[in-house]
Amino acid sequence: MKRSDLKSRFTRSFALVAAILAVVLAPMAIPMNAQADEGEAAITAQAPQQESNTMRFWAAAAAVSLGSIAGGTAVAIVGSAALGAVSERPELMGRSLIFLGLAEGICLYGTIIAFMILFK
């Protein structure tokens, strides 16, 4: 795979993840409990808690999305290198699977961090 192909795939993947985050998380940033007839005091009393939850959602989404992008990029690079190495020396198959598994683990680290953020 050429480097330019990898770069264009990475760019498309990043744009897709950003679009999904915008669609999913944008409604969470809009206050749902604030109504016009309740008064200013009720709105300001709920603002800190809602802002805290919104930031937690953003942080969890960033952990998962950046971990997935990094994991996908790592799997693409390690997988292509492993395929080339195994085609020349088939006895390297076990070692290449270990490195590929380590690259896939990056996605799991991001997901674990997101759960730690959300369920503190």
N, CA, C and O atoms as a MOPAC input file, in Angstrom:
PM7 MOZYME 1SCF
protein

 N      0.83700 1    -1.16900 1     0.00000 1
 C      0.00000 1     0.00000 1     0.00000 1
 C      0.88500 1     1.23600 1     0.00000 1
 O      1.81900 1     1.34100 1     0.79500 1
 N      0.59300 1     2.15000 1    -0.87500 1
 C      1.37600 1     3.37300 1    -0.95000 1
 C      1.07700 1     4.26800 1     0.24400 1
 O      0.01700 1     4.19000 1     0.86400 1
 N      2.03300 1     5.10300 1     0.53400 1
 C      1.87500 1     6.01900 1     1.65700 1
 C      0.74600 1     7.01300 1     1.41000 1
 O      0.04200 1     7.39200 1     2.34500 1
 N      0.56600 1     7.44100 1     0.16000 1
 C     -0.50400 1     8.39000 1    -0.14300 1
 C     -1.87600 1     7.73900 1     0.03400 1
 O     -2.82600 1     8.39700 1     0.45500 1
 N     -1.98100 1     6.43200 1    -0.29100 1
 C     -3.24400 1     5.72700 1    -0.07300 1
 C     -3.55600 1     5.62900 1     1.41200 1
 O     -4.70000 1     5.80900 1     1.82900 1
 N     -2.53600 1     5.34200 1     2.20400 1
 C     -2.71900 1     5.25200 1     3.64300 1
 C     -3.12800 1     6.60600 1     4.22000 1
 O     -3.98100 1     6.67800 1     5.10400 1
 N     -2.52200 1     7.66500 1     3.72100 1
 C     -2.85000 1     9.00900 1     4.19900 1
 C     -4.27900 1     9.38100 1     3.83100 1
 O     -4.98500 1     9.96900 1     4.65100 1
 N     -4.72300 1     9.05400 1     2.62300 1
 C     -6.08700 1     9.39500 1     2.23400 1
 C     -7.09900 1     8.56200 1     3.02100 1
 O     -8.16600 1     9.06500 1     3.37300 1
 N     -6.78400 1     7.30400 1     3.30000 1
 C     -7.67800 1     6.48500 1     4.11700 1
 C     -7.75400 1     7.02800 1     5.54000 1
 O     -8.82800 1     7.07400 1     6.14000 1
 N     -6.62200 1     7.43200 1     6.06300 1
 C     -6.60500 1     8.00400 1     7.40800 1
 C     -7.43700 1     9.27500 1     7.44900 1
 O     -8.19500 1     9.49000 1     8.39500 1
 N     -7.30300 1    10.11500 1     6.43700 1
 C     -8.06400 1    11.36200 1     6.39900 1
 C     -9.55900 1    11.08300 1     6.31100 1
 O    -10.34900 1    11.72300 1     7.00500 1
 N     -9.95400 1    10.13200 1     5.46200 1
 C    -11.36900 1     9.78700 1     5.36100 1
 C    -11.88900 1     9.19200 1     6.65400 1
 O    -13.01000 1     9.49400 1     7.06500 1
 N    -11.10200 1     8.35600 1     7.30000 1
 C    -11.52200 1     7.75900 1     8.56600 1
 C    -11.68500 1     8.82400 1     9.64100 1
 O    -12.64200 1     8.79100 1    10.41400 1
 N    -10.75700 1     9.76100 1     9.68900 1
 C    -10.83300 1    10.83000 1    10.67200 1
 C    -12.05300 1    11.70500 1    10.43000 1
 O    -12.73000 1    12.10100 1    11.37900 1
 N    -12.34000 1    12.01000 1     9.16500 1
 C    -13.51400 1    12.82500 1     8.84500 1
 C    -14.80200 1    12.09900 1     9.21800 1
 O    -15.74300 1    12.72300 1     9.71000 1
 N    -14.85400 1    10.79500 1     8.99100 1
 C    -16.04000 1    10.01900 1     9.34200 1
 C    -16.24900 1     9.98700 1    10.85000 1
 O    -17.37200 1    10.15800 1    11.32400 1
 N    -15.18400 1     9.77300 1    11.60000 1
 C    -15.30200 1     9.74800 1    13.06100 1
 C    -15.71700 1    11.12100 1    13.58800 1
 O    -16.53700 1    11.20300 1    14.50300 1
 N    -15.17400 1    12.18500 1    13.03400 1
 C    -15.54300 1    13.53400 1    13.46300 1
 C    -17.01000 1    13.82400 1    13.16300 1
 O    -17.70000 1    14.43900 1    13.97600 1
 N    -17.48900 1    13.38600 1    12.00500 1
 C    -18.89400 1    13.60100 1    11.66000 1
 C    -19.81900 1    12.82300 1    12.58900 1
 O    -20.84800 1    13.34200 1    13.02100 1
 N    -19.45600 1    11.58900 1    12.89500 1
 C    -20.27900 1    10.78600 1    13.80600 1
 C    -20.29500 1    11.41500 1    15.19700 1
 O    -21.34500 1    11.47300 1    15.83800 1
 N    -19.14600 1    11.88500 1    15.66700 1
 C    -19.09900 1    12.53900 1    16.97000 1
 C    -19.95600 1    13.79100 1    17.00000 1
 O    -20.63500 1    14.05700 1    17.99200 1
 N    -19.92800 1    14.55900 1    15.92200 1
 C    -20.72100 1    15.78200 1    15.87100 1
 C    -22.21400 1    15.47100 1    15.91100 1
 O    -22.97100 1    16.16300 1    16.59100 1
 N    -22.64100 1    14.44300 1    15.19500 1
 C    -24.06000 1    14.09500 1    15.16100 1
 C    -24.52100 1    13.51100 1    16.49100 1
 O    -25.61900 1    13.81500 1    16.95700 1
 N    -23.69400 1    12.68000 1    17.09700 1
 C    -24.10200 1    12.00200 1    18.32900 1
 C    -23.99000 1    12.91600 1    19.54500 1
 O    -24.86600 1    12.89900 1    20.40900 1
 N    -22.93100 1    13.70800 1    19.62200 1
 C    -22.68100 1    14.47100 1    20.83900 1
 C    -23.24700 1    15.88700 1    20.83800 1
 O    -23.35800 1    16.49700 1    21.90200 1
 N    -23.60100 1    16.41800 1    19.69200 1
 C    -24.14100 1    17.77500 1    19.65400 1
 C    -25.43100 1    17.91100 1    20.46300 1
 O    -25.57900 1    18.89800 1    21.18300 1
 N    -26.37000 1    16.96600 1    20.37700 1
 C    -27.57100 1    17.11400 1    21.21100 1
 C    -27.29400 1    17.06500 1    22.71300 1
 O    -28.07200 1    17.60600 1    23.49900 1
 N    -26.20200 1    16.42900 1    23.12000 1
 C    -25.88100 1    16.35400 1    24.54600 1
 C    -25.42900 1    17.69800 1    25.09300 1
 O    -25.53700 1    17.94200 1    26.29500 1
 N    -24.93100 1    18.56400 1    24.24000 1
 C    -24.45400 1    19.86600 1    24.68600 1
 C    -25.58800 1    20.86500 1    24.86900 1
 O    -25.39900 1    21.90400 1    25.50100 1
 N    -26.75400 1    20.56600 1    24.33000 1
 C    -27.90300 1    21.47000 1    24.43400 1
 C    -28.63500 1    21.16900 1    25.74100 1
 O    -28.99700 1    20.01900 1    25.98700 1
 N    -28.85900 1    22.17000 1    26.57700 1
 C    -29.55800 1    21.90900 1    27.83900 1
 C    -31.01300 1    21.52200 1    27.58800 1
 O    -31.75300 1    22.26400 1    26.94200 1
 N    -31.42300 1    20.35700 1    28.10200 1
 C    -32.78500 1    19.88500 1    27.90000 1
 C    -33.72400 1    20.33700 1    29.02000 1
 O    -34.92900 1    20.45300 1    28.79400 1
 N    -33.20500 1    20.59300 1    30.21200 1
 C    -34.05200 1    20.90600 1    31.35000 1
 C    -34.38600 1    22.38500 1    31.47400 1
 O    -35.25000 1    22.76600 1    32.26400 1
 N    -33.71500 1    23.20300 1    30.70800 1
 C    -33.93400 1    24.64100 1    30.82000 1
 C    -35.17800 1    25.04200 1    30.03400 1
 O    -35.26200 1    24.81900 1    28.82600 1
 N    -36.14700 1    25.63900 1    30.73800 1
 C    -37.35300 1    26.12800 1    30.08400 1
 C    -37.46700 1    27.61700 1    30.34900 1
 O    -36.93700 1    28.12100 1    31.33900 1
 N    -38.15300 1    28.31400 1    29.47300 1
 C    -38.22200 1    29.76600 1    29.54700 1
 C    -38.98700 1    30.24800 1    30.78000 1
 O    -38.63900 1    31.30000 1    31.31600 1
 N    -40.00200 1    29.54200 1    31.25300 1
 C    -40.82600 1    30.04600 1    32.35000 1
 C    -40.30000 1    29.68600 1    33.73800 1
 O    -40.89000 1    30.12900 1    34.72300 1
 N    -39.25500 1    28.92900 1    33.86900 1
 C    -38.73000 1    28.54100 1    35.18200 1
 C    -37.97500 1    29.67100 1    35.86400 1
 O    -37.93900 1    29.73900 1    37.09300 1
 N    -37.38700 1    30.53800 1    35.10000 1
 C    -36.64200 1    31.63000 1    35.69600 1
 C    -35.14300 1    31.39400 1    35.58700 1
 O    -34.68100 1    30.29000 1    35.29500 1
 N    -34.41400 1    32.44600 1    35.82800 1
 C    -32.96400 1    32.40800 1    35.67000 1
 C    -32.28700 1    31.59000 1    36.76300 1
 O    -31.25800 1    30.96700 1    36.50100 1
 N    -32.82700 1    31.57200 1    37.97400 1
 C    -32.17800 1    30.88000 1    39.09300 1
 C    -32.14500 1    29.37000 1    38.88100 1
 O    -31.14000 1    28.73000 1    39.18900 1
 N    -33.21800 1    28.79700 1    38.36500 1
 C    -33.25900 1    27.35200 1    38.14500 1
 C    -32.29000 1    26.94100 1    37.05200 1
 O    -31.67100 1    25.88000 1    37.13200 1
 N    -32.15700 1    27.76700 1    36.04200 1
 C    -31.24500 1    27.45100 1    34.93500 1
 C    -29.80700 1    27.49900 1    35.40800 1
 O    -29.01600 1    26.62000 1    35.06500 1
 N    -29.45100 1    28.51100 1    36.19100 1
 C    -28.07000 1    28.62200 1    36.64700 1
 C    -27.74200 1    27.57000 1    37.69700 1
 O    -26.57400 1    27.20800 1    37.84400 1
 N    -28.72500 1    27.06900 1    38.42900 1
 C    -28.46100 1    26.03500 1    39.42000 1
 C    -28.13600 1    24.70100 1    38.75400 1
 O    -27.35900 1    23.91500 1    39.29900 1
 N    -28.71200 1    24.43500 1    37.59400 1
 C    -28.46400 1    23.17600 1    36.90100 1
 C    -27.26000 1    23.24100 1    35.97200 1
 O    -26.76900 1    22.20000 1    35.53600 1
 N    -26.78300 1    24.41500 1    35.66400 1
 C    -25.71600 1    24.57100 1    34.66400 1
 C    -24.41700 1    23.86900 1    35.03800 1
 O    -23.85000 1    23.20100 1    34.17300 1
 N    -23.89800 1    23.97300 1    36.27600 1
 C    -22.61200 1    23.30600 1    36.55800 1
 C    -22.67500 1    21.79100 1    36.41100 1
 O    -21.75000 1    21.18900 1    35.86700 1
 N    -23.76400 1    21.15500 1    36.89200 1
 C    -23.85900 1    19.70300 1    36.79200 1
 C    -23.96500 1    19.26700 1    35.33800 1
 O    -23.32700 1    18.29500 1    34.93200 1
 N    -24.76300 1    19.97700 1    34.55400 1
 C    -24.92300 1    19.59600 1    33.15400 1
 C    -23.62300 1    19.83500 1    32.37300 1
 O    -23.27500 1    19.04900 1    31.49200 1
 N    -22.91600 1    20.90700 1    32.69300 1
 C    -21.64300 1    21.17000 1    32.02400 1
 C    -20.62700 1    20.08400 1    32.36200 1
 O    -19.83600 1    19.68400 1    31.50800 1
 N    -20.64700 1    19.60800 1    33.60600 1
 C    -19.74500 1    18.54200 1    34.01100 1
 C    -20.04100 1    17.25400 1    33.25000 1
 O    -19.12200 1    16.58300 1    32.78000 1
 N    -21.32700 1    16.90600 1    33.12800 1
 C    -21.68900 1    15.70300 1    32.37900 1
 C    -21.33700 1    15.83900 1    30.90900 1
 O    -20.86600 1    14.88300 1    30.29300 1
 N    -21.55800 1    17.00200 1    30.34500 1
 C    -21.24500 1    17.21900 1    28.92900 1
 C    -19.75800 1    17.05200 1    28.67600 1
 O    -19.36100 1    16.43400 1    27.68800 1
 N    -18.94000 1    17.59400 1    29.55200 1
 C    -17.49800 1    17.45800 1    29.37600 1
 C    -17.05300 1    16.00900 1    29.54300 1
 O    -16.12000 1    15.57000 1    28.87200 1
 N    -17.70500 1    15.26500 1    30.42500 1
 C    -17.37900 1    13.83900 1    30.56300 1
 C    -17.70800 1    13.08300 1    29.29100 1
 O    -16.93700 1    12.22500 1    28.86200 1
 N    -18.85800 1    13.39500 1    28.67600 1
 C    -19.22100 1    12.73500 1    27.42300 1
 C    -18.22800 1    13.07300 1    26.31500 1
 O    -17.83600 1    12.20500 1    25.53600 1
 N    -17.82800 1    14.33600 1    26.25400 1
 C    -16.85600 1    14.74500 1    25.23200 1
 C    -15.51800 1    14.04500 1    25.45000 1
 O    -14.88700 1    13.59000 1    24.49600 1
 N    -15.09200 1    13.96200 1    26.69800 1
 C    -13.80600 1    13.32000 1    26.99200 1
 C    -13.84700 1    11.83000 1    26.67000 1
 O    -12.88500 1    11.28700 1    26.12600 1
 N    -14.95100 1    11.16700 1    26.99900 1
 C    -15.08200 1     9.74200 1    26.69300 1
 C    -15.10900 1     9.52200 1    25.18200 1
 O    -14.47800 1     8.59400 1    24.67600 1
 N    -15.83300 1    10.36700 1    24.46600 1
 C    -15.88900 1    10.23600 1    23.00800 1
 C    -14.52300 1    10.48000 1    22.38400 1
 O    -14.14600 1     9.80300 1    21.42800 1
 N    -13.78500 1    11.43800 1    22.91700 1
 C    -12.44700 1    11.70800 1    22.38600 1
 C    -11.50600 1    10.53400 1    22.65900 1
 O    -10.68300 1    10.19200 1    21.81000 1
 N    -11.62000 1     9.91800 1    23.83300 1
 C    -10.76200 1     8.77400 1    24.15300 1
 C    -11.03200 1     7.60700 1    23.21300 1
 O    -10.09800 1     6.98100 1    22.71200 1
 N    -12.31100 1     7.31300 1    22.97100 1
 C    -12.65000 1     6.19400 1    22.09000 1
 C    -12.26700 1     6.50100 1    20.64900 1
 O    -11.68200 1     5.66000 1    19.96700 1
 N    -12.59500 1     7.70600 1    20.18100 1
 C    -12.33400 1     8.01300 1    18.76700 1
 C    -10.83700 1     8.10500 1    18.47200 1
 O    -10.37300 1     7.57000 1    17.46400 1
 N    -10.08900 1     8.76800 1    19.32500 1
 C     -8.65200 1     8.87100 1    19.07500 1
 C     -7.95900 1     7.51700 1    19.24600 1
 O     -7.01900 1     7.20300 1    18.51500 1
 N     -8.42000 1     6.72200 1    20.20200 1
 C     -7.86900 1     5.37600 1    20.35800 1
 C     -8.16900 1     4.50200 1    19.14700 1
 O     -7.31900 1     3.72400 1    18.71600 1
 N     -9.36700 1     4.62600 1    18.60100 1
 C     -9.73200 1     3.83300 1    17.42200 1
 C     -8.96000 1     4.27600 1    16.18200 1
 O     -8.53100 1     3.44400 1    15.38200 1
 N     -8.78800 1     5.56800 1    16.02800 1
 C     -8.01400 1     6.06300 1    14.87700 1
 C     -6.55900 1     5.60400 1    14.99200 1
 O     -5.96700 1     5.14000 1    14.01700 1
 N     -5.99100 1     5.73700 1    16.18800 1
 C     -4.60200 1     5.30800 1    16.38000 1
 C     -4.45700 1     3.80100 1    16.20000 1
 O     -3.48400 1     3.33500 1    15.60600 1
 N     -5.41900 1     3.04200 1    16.70800 1
 C     -5.37300 1     1.59300 1    16.55600 1
 C     -5.51000 1     1.16500 1    15.10700 1
 O     -4.80000 1     0.26800 1    14.65100 1
 N     -6.41600 1     1.80000 1    14.38200 1
 C     -6.58100 1     1.47500 1    12.96700 1
 C     -5.34100 1     1.79100 1    12.15500 1
 O     -4.95100 1     1.02100 1    11.27800 1
 N     -4.72500 1     2.91800 1    12.44700 1
 C     -3.49200 1     3.27500 1    11.74700 1
 C     -2.37000 1     2.29100 1    12.08500 1
 O     -1.61800 1     1.87000 1    11.20600 1
 N     -2.26600 1     1.93100 1    13.35900 1
 C     -1.22700 1     0.98000 1    13.76600 1
 C     -1.44000 1    -0.39400 1    13.14200 1
 O     -0.47900 1    -1.03600 1    12.71800 1
 N     -2.69400 1    -0.85100 1    13.08200 1
 C     -2.98300 1    -2.15100 1    12.47400 1
 C     -2.66600 1    -2.11700 1    10.98100 1
 O     -2.15200 1    -3.09300 1    10.43400 1
 N     -2.96700 1    -1.00800 1    10.32700 1
 C     -2.66900 1    -0.89900 1     8.89900 1
 C     -1.16800 1    -0.98100 1     8.63500 1
 O     -0.73600 1    -1.68100 1     7.71900 1
 N     -0.38800 1    -0.28300 1     9.41700 1
 C      1.06000 1    -0.27000 1     9.20800 1
 C      1.68200 1    -1.61100 1     9.60800 1
 O      2.47700 1    -2.17800 1     8.85900 1
 N      1.31500 1    -2.11300 1    10.78900 1
 C      1.89400 1    -3.37400 1    11.26600 1
 C      1.42000 1    -4.54400 1    10.41100 1
 O      2.19300 1    -5.46000 1    10.12800 1
 N      0.15300 1    -4.51800 1     9.99800 1
 C     -0.37900 1    -5.60300 1     9.17900 1
 C      0.28900 1    -5.70000 1     7.82600 1
 O      0.59400 1    -6.79900 1     7.36300 1
 N      0.52000 1    -4.56900 1     7.18700 1
 C      1.19000 1    -4.61800 1     5.88100 1
 C      2.64600 1    -5.05700 1     6.02300 1
 O      3.15300 1    -5.79800 1     5.18100 1
 N      3.32100 1    -4.60600 1     7.07900 1
 C      4.70100 1    -5.04400 1     7.30100 1
 C      4.75400 1    -6.52800 1     7.65000 1
 O      5.65400 1    -7.23900 1     7.20200 1
 N      3.79700 1    -6.99800 1     8.44600 1
 C      3.76300 1    -8.41400 1     8.81500 1
 C      3.47600 1    -9.28900 1     7.60200 1
 O      4.05300 1   -10.36800 1     7.46500 1
 N      2.59700 1    -8.83600 1     6.72700 1
 C      2.29300 1    -9.60800 1     5.52800 1
 C      3.52200 1    -9.72800 1     4.62800 1
 O      3.77700 1   -10.78800 1     4.05700 1
 N      4.27200 1    -8.65200 1     4.50700 1
 C      5.50400 1    -8.70200 1     3.71900 1
 C      6.54400 1    -9.61300 1     4.33700 1
 O      7.23500 1   -10.34400 1     3.62800 1
 N      6.66200 1    -9.57300 1     5.66300 1
 C      7.65500 1   -10.42400 1     6.34200 1
 C      7.27300 1   -11.89200 1     6.25900 1
 O      8.13600 1   -12.74700 1     6.06000 1
 N      5.98600 1   -12.19300 1     6.41000 1
 C      5.53500 1   -13.58700 1     6.37200 1
 C      5.63900 1   -14.14600 1     4.95800 1
 O      5.87900 1   -15.34100 1     4.78400 1
 N      5.46200 1   -13.30300 1     3.94900 1
 C      5.58300 1   -13.80000 1     2.57500 1
 C      7.02500 1   -14.20200 1     2.25300 1
 O      7.25200 1   -15.08200 1     1.42300 1
 N      8.00300 1   -13.56000 1     2.91000 1
 C      9.39800 1   -13.92400 1     2.68700 1
 C      9.86300 1   -15.03100 1     3.62200 1
 O     10.60700 1   -15.92000 1     3.20600 1
 N      9.43400 1   -14.98800 1     4.87800 1
 C      9.83200 1   -16.00300 1     5.87200 1
 C      8.60000 1   -16.44500 1     6.64800 1
 O      8.21300 1   -15.78300 1     7.61100 1
 N      7.97200 1   -17.55700 1     6.24900 1
 C      6.72900 1   -18.00500 1     6.90100 1
 C      6.87100 1   -18.32000 1     8.39000 1
 O      5.86600 1   -18.34300 1     9.10000 1
 N      8.05900 1   -18.55900 1     8.87200 1
 C      8.23100 1   -18.87100 1    10.29700 1
 C      8.01700 1   -17.66300 1    11.19400 1
 O      7.97600 1   -17.80700 1    12.41600 1
 N      7.88100 1   -16.48400 1    10.62200 1
 C      7.63900 1   -15.27100 1    11.40900 1
 C      6.15600 1   -15.01500 1    11.68200 1
 O      5.80500 1   -13.96400 1    12.21600 1
 N      5.29400 1   -15.94800 1    11.32800 1
 C      3.85400 1   -15.74500 1    11.47700 1
 C      3.45400 1   -15.50200 1    12.93300 1
 O      2.67000 1   -14.59300 1    13.20600 1
 N      3.96500 1   -16.28200 1    13.85700 1
 C      3.61300 1   -16.13400 1    15.26900 1
 C      4.02100 1   -14.78700 1    15.82900 1
 O      3.24900 1   -14.14300 1    16.54000 1
 N      5.22500 1   -14.36200 1    15.51100 1
 C      5.70000 1   -13.05500 1    15.99500 1
 C      4.88000 1   -11.91700 1    15.41900 1
 O      4.57200 1   -10.94900 1    16.11500 1
 N      4.52900 1   -12.03400 1    14.14700 1
 C      3.75900 1   -10.94400 1    13.52700 1
 C      2.36000 1   -10.84800 1    14.12400 1
 O      1.81200 1    -9.75100 1    14.23100 1
 N      1.76900 1   -11.98600 1    14.51800 1
 C      0.45500 1   -11.94300 1    15.15600 1
 C      0.51200 1   -11.27500 1    16.52300 1
 O     -0.43200 1   -10.59800 1    16.93200 1
 N      1.62300 1   -11.46800 1    17.22600 1
 C      1.78100 1   -10.80700 1    18.52100 1
 C      1.82100 1    -9.29800 1    18.34500 1
 O      1.16400 1    -8.57000 1    19.08800 1
 N      2.57800 1    -8.82600 1    17.37800 1
 C      2.65800 1    -7.37500 1    17.13700 1
 C      1.32900 1    -6.81800 1    16.64500 1
 O      0.96100 1    -5.69400 1    16.98400 1
 N      0.61900 1    -7.59100 1    15.85700 1
 C     -0.69200 1    -7.14500 1    15.38200 1
 C     -1.68200 1    -7.05600 1    16.54500 1
 O     -2.50200 1    -6.13900 1    16.59800 1
 N     -1.60400 1    -8.00100 1    17.46500 1
 C     -2.47100 1    -7.94900 1    18.65100 1
 C     -2.15700 1    -6.76100 1    19.54300 1
 O     -3.06400 1    -6.15900 1    20.11700 1
 N     -0.88700 1    -6.42100 1    19.66400 1
 C     -0.52100 1    -5.23400 1    20.45200 1
 C     -1.05800 1    -3.96400 1    19.80700 1
 O     -1.48300 1    -3.04200 1    20.50400 1
 N     -1.04100 1    -3.91300 1    18.48500 1
 C     -1.57500 1    -2.73600 1    17.79200 1
 C     -3.08700 1    -2.64300 1    17.97300 1
 O     -3.62600 1    -1.54400 1    18.09800 1
 N     -3.77600 1    -3.78300 1    17.98900 1
 C     -5.22200 1    -3.76600 1    18.20500 1
 C     -5.57700 1    -3.37700 1    19.62800 1
 O     -6.67000 1    -2.86900 1    19.87900 1
 N     -4.67200 1    -3.60600 1    20.55600 1
 C     -4.92100 1    -3.27700 1    21.95600 1
 C     -5.07400 1    -1.79500 1    22.20700 1
 O     -5.65100 1    -1.39900 1    23.22000 1
 N     -4.57700 1    -0.97300 1    21.31600 1
 C     -4.69800 1     0.47900 1    21.48700 1
 C     -6.16000 1     0.88900 1    21.52900 1
 O     -6.53800 1     1.76300 1    22.30800 1
 N     -6.98700 1     0.26400 1    20.69600 1
 C     -8.42700 1     0.56500 1    20.69000 1
 C     -9.05600 1     0.21100 1    22.03600 1
 O     -9.89600 1     0.94900 1    22.55200 1
 N     -8.64700 1    -0.90500 1    22.58900 1
 C     -9.20300 1    -1.30900 1    23.88600 1
 C     -8.79500 1    -0.35700 1    25.00400 1
 O     -9.57300 1    -0.09900 1    25.92200 1
 N     -7.57100 1     0.16500 1    24.92300 1
 C     -7.13200 1     1.11900 1    25.94600 1
 C     -8.01300 1     2.37000 1    25.92600 1
 O     -8.40400 1     2.87300 1    26.98000 1
 N     -8.32100 1     2.86900 1    24.73800 1
 C     -9.19600 1     4.03800 1    24.63100 1
 C    -10.58100 1     3.75900 1    25.18200 1
 O    -11.17000 1     4.61900 1    25.83700 1
 N    -11.11400 1     2.56100 1    24.92500 1
 C    -12.43700 1     2.19900 1    25.42500 1
 C    -12.43100 1     2.06600 1    26.94300 1
 O    -13.38000 1     2.48800 1    27.60300 1
 N    -11.38400 1     1.49200 1    27.49800 1
 C    -11.28600 1     1.35200 1    28.95300 1
 C    -11.20500 1     2.72200 1    29.61900 1
 O    -11.83900 1     2.94800 1    30.65000 1
 N    -10.44100 1     3.62600 1    29.04500 1
 C    -10.34200 1     4.98100 1    29.58400 1
 C    -11.69900 1     5.67200 1    29.52900 1
 O    -12.06500 1     6.39400 1    30.45700 1
 N    -12.45300 1     5.45300 1    28.43800 1
 C    -13.79000 1     6.07000 1    28.33200 1
 C    -14.71500 1     5.54300 1    29.41800 1
 O    -15.46800 1     6.31800 1    30.00900 1
 N    -14.67900 1     4.23800 1    29.69800 1
 C    -15.49500 1     3.70000 1    30.77600 1
 C    -15.08300 1     4.25300 1    32.12700 1
 O    -15.92600 1     4.49900 1    32.99000 1
 N    -13.79000 1     4.44700 1    32.30800 1
 C    -13.31800 1     5.02100 1    33.57500 1
 C    -13.80600 1     6.45400 1    33.72500 1
 O    -14.12600 1     6.88200 1    34.83500 1
 N    -13.86800 1     7.19800 1    32.63600 1
 C    -14.35300 1     8.57500 1    32.68000 1
 C    -15.85000 1     8.60500 1    32.97000 1
 O    -16.30700 1     9.39300 1    33.79800 1
 N    -16.61700 1     7.74700 1    32.28900 1
 C    -18.06800 1     7.79900 1    32.40800 1
 C    -18.58100 1     7.25000 1    33.73200 1
 O    -19.54300 1     7.78400 1    34.28500 1
 N    -17.96300 1     6.20000 1    34.24800 1
 C    -18.47800 1     5.55200 1    35.45400 1
 C    -17.54400 1     5.73900 1    36.64000 1
 O    -17.17100 1     4.77700 1    37.31200 1
 N    -17.17700 1     6.97000 1    36.88400 1
 C    -16.26700 1     7.22900 1    38.00700 1
 C    -16.98000 1     7.13600 1    39.32200 1
 O    -16.36600 1     7.32500 1    40.37200 1

